[in-house]
């Protein structure tokens, strides 16, 4: 599963933007009806494997409350497909592929059930996920999504390319911006790599989650792009991150054109910002190592934050048997099923004390342990109105200023902050 090559397209973004204009509404939760339900899950092979065994386990013990499961129907993006199903009134009870960025739009569209409306809703969610769950609360303080699983992003680097460039492949100098830049210059000038790193330079709203946002999370010690409905990034930290990336691009250390494929896998770049899914994807094809994303002056790796790259579970208002759906949701995020998920996919359940809960897994799979630890220090996209529009405005300004150097960084940050504040206040 290549999470960096996300299936959401520009068309999908347009569909998501349209959702933000739909009428508000929703279901307060607590529906007591029971019976059969339908769920959707991702079309990723490992996730399908997990989903089938979860459904089989549930159905074996609940003959009167059966789950009918299928992959999310094909569409320009899963978010657009879900939005269309909400409009048509035929959304499934549960979707195991709900983007946090889409939740404000789905909620405003009247499509999501308030999970806090169930008697044990808040207690179950916070008991499982701990403090990280608070990032997923909506503006009314309630949960309209179940925090489910994350792919905390880190820096993957090609050890062979580092060796070729005369760099230490076991302790690469990448912790500070100055170190990262000097290492990048060495990689390119030595001819070891065409580019040091090659984030997607395209304009989709979500691309800033894999360049600016992880470093901003790290630089600020865990600050979201907006907090309390106001932009946070027009400050010295946002400036430091944007200036860092602007230097990368201005010195030709990253490509300004989209790469048709995976530049890291194809060894066209020496580094990439990816999550634990990449371990299985790259396997033995790349002699890789991983380190936390850099900060301006460097901090202990145990204190570095990053972007979560999470997908969650939504319960949708078209569901007639919500009591069953809530029980299935809890069953599928139980300790046993989270363990099965971890084994099947290598993605991190949004569960507190993750590495202590599954010591055998991380002992047997040490490559994942770093990500298991990192999962406790992640930052999510802000749960605010017009979320996708805010990210699109940010990306447009970032592209113009940081990638292509057509505008001062200070102007970009100010304009993006003003637009974010305005959009977030529209409700």
Protein Blocks (a to p, Z undefined) as FASTA:
>chain_A
ZZklcfbdfklmmmmmmmmmpccdddeehiabecdddddddfbfklmmmmmmmmmmmmmm
mmklccddddddddfbfklmmmmmmmnopacfbdcbbcfklmmmmmmnopaccfklpmkl
mmmmmmmnommlmmmpcfkopafbdcfbdcdddddddfklmmmnopafklccfkbmklmm
mmmmmmmmnomambfbdcdfbfbfklmmmmmmmmmmmmnoopafbeghiafklcfklmmm
mmmmmmmmmnopacfbdcedjfklnopafbdcddfklmmmnmmmbccdddddddfkopaf
klcccdfkiadddddfklmblmlmmmmmmmmmgmklmmmmmmmnopacdbehklmmmmml
mmmmmmlmmmmmmmmmccdddddehklmmmmmmmmmmmmmmmnopacfklmmmmmmmmmm
mmmmnZZ
